[in-house]
Amino acid sequence: MKHSLAIQEEITLFKKTIEAFAKKEIEPFYSGWEEDGIIPKEFWKKLGDAGLLCVDLPEQYGGLGVPLQFAAGIVDEFSRLGYHSISGNLAVHSNIVAQYILNSGTEEQKTHYLPKMASGEFIGAIAMTEPGAGSDLQGIKTTAVQLPSGNYIINGSKTFISNGQNFDFVIVVAKTNPSVPASKGTTLFIVGADSPRLTKGKKLKKIGLRSADTSELFLDGVMVSPKEILGMLDGGFITLMKELPRERTILAVGACGAMEGALEITIHYLHEREAFGKPLSSLQVIRHKIAEMVTEAKVNRAYVNQCLALLAENQLSTADASIAKLSATEAQGRVIDGCLQLFGGYGYMEEYPISRAYTDARVQRIYGGTSEIMKEIISKDILGK
């Protein structure tokens, strides 16, 4: 218990350094980045210099060797501050791609990619989703065919790639054995951004997360060495499934941070804004609404923290991670919608941060597995197939 409290105190101090970093390096520029639709690549180097990338990697690979809770705390704090484009793409880089390499990569892959990811020199991405497959990973069409030389030729197209413009390398999910189901014949490949015949498609325009560069990706005969296979040949689906609990828990953490941040700015607004000759905060209907939303945020935070602790001990089940993701992201949508309502007409204006929090929140119920997919996973765990 004392150890847990000590870690929590350290994380609280760590979040204060993140807030100070954001005040200097993000706040003056973020609105411009949102208008431009992309975060400058050089900003990633600043994140690395500040020790905010891949912090839970072992020190030998460029990380700080700190517990998982610190990595989650970075996503949490950027989400609370309203910088959802940063927290989302950083989560992909540090909490998904880096962990795939750490847990499934060869020693050569780890020593080549991980230190550069921690410093911000390399930006990572993962290409799973395809235009015709969506959440159905079994339905992927991208193929990797081995040549007599031993190299592989990858053909296919991907979409909704986070860090899709800025990435220096991408983990590509491809079918290597078309004669069996994708769950038994899929392989992960690490593909460099400078690979011939790899094309970063257009930057997709989104209703939220506007500066989080999201793109299409086209692979038209891209050649890769067998040394760039990540994990086992034909074992990619198993690797993906092993990493999904972490991805979904981190998304739930971000949802909690976003809810708390939205509530903070809303409560401040309610104290300042007057109606009928008194502050909005004194009106019973508003007080009760705030009470409901804070309760929902706190209950979700407690469960997500429990899941985070289990994940840190490698004891979190896929079903429990799915419950955390489903509950927290759905709550995020309800709470931020309620907060915007309390701002009245001003909440609909882009100059008020609550409007950005509202549009940014919507995708949380879609990526990382839709709410409908989460319900299917949870129901199978409870009732069987």
MOWOVEN-V700366 format. One record per backbone hydrogen bond with DSSP energy under -1.0 kcal/mol. NH is the residue of the N-H (numbers start at 1). CO is the residue of the C=O. If there is no record, write none. Layout:
BEGIN
NH,CO  NH,CO
END
This chain:
BEGIN
5,1  6,2  7,3  8,4  9,5  10,6  11,7  12,8  13,9  14,10  15,11  16,12  17,13  18,14  19,15  20,16  21,17  22,18  23,19  24,20  25,21  26,22  27,22  29,26  30,26  33,29  34,30  35,31  36,32  37,33  38,33  43,40  44,41  46,42  47,43  48,44  49,45  50,46  51,48  52,47  57,54  61,58  62,59  63,58  64,55  65,57  66,55  70,67  72,68  73,69  74,70  75,71  76,72  77,73  78,74  79,75  80,76  81,77  82,79  83,78  84,82  87,83  88,84  89,85  90,86  91,87  92,88  93,89  94,90  95,91  97,92  98,93  100,96  101,97  102,98  103,99  104,100  105,101  110,106  111,107  112,108  113,109  114,110  117,113  118,114  119,115  121,116  122,116  127,171  133,130  134,130  136,133  137,135  139,136  140,137  143,155  144,175  145,153  147,151  150,147  152,224  153,145  154,222  155,143  156,219  158,217  159,129  161,215  163,213  164,161  164,213  167,163  168,123  169,123  170,191  171,125  172,189  173,127  174,187  175,142  176,185  177,185  180,177  184,181  187,174  189,172  190,228  191,170  193,168  195,192  198,195  199,218  201,216  204,214  212,209  213,211  215,161  217,158  218,199  219,156  220,197  221,154  222,154  224,152  228,225  229,226  230,188  235,232  236,186  239,235  240,236  241,237  242,238  243,239  244,240  247,243  248,244  249,245  250,246  251,247  252,248  253,249  254,250  255,251  256,252  257,253  258,254  259,255  260,256  261,257  262,258  263,259  264,260  265,261  266,262  267,263  268,264  269,265  270,266  271,267  272,268  273,269  275,278  278,275  280,273  281,270  282,279  283,280  287,283  288,284  289,285  290,286  291,287  292,288  293,289  294,290  295,291  296,292  297,293  298,294  299,295  300,296  301,297  302,298  303,299  304,300  305,301  306,302  307,303  308,304  309,305  310,306  311,307  312,308  314,311  315,310  321,317  322,318  323,319  324,320  325,321  326,322  327,323  328,324  329,325  330,326  331,327  332,328  333,329  334,330  335,331  336,332  337,333  338,334  339,335  340,336  341,337  342,338  344,341  346,343  347,344  348,345  349,346  352,349  355,352  357,353  358,354  359,355  360,356  361,357  364,361  365,362  366,363  367,363  371,365  374,370  375,371  376,372  377,373  378,374  379,375  380,376  381,377  382,378  383,379  384,380
END
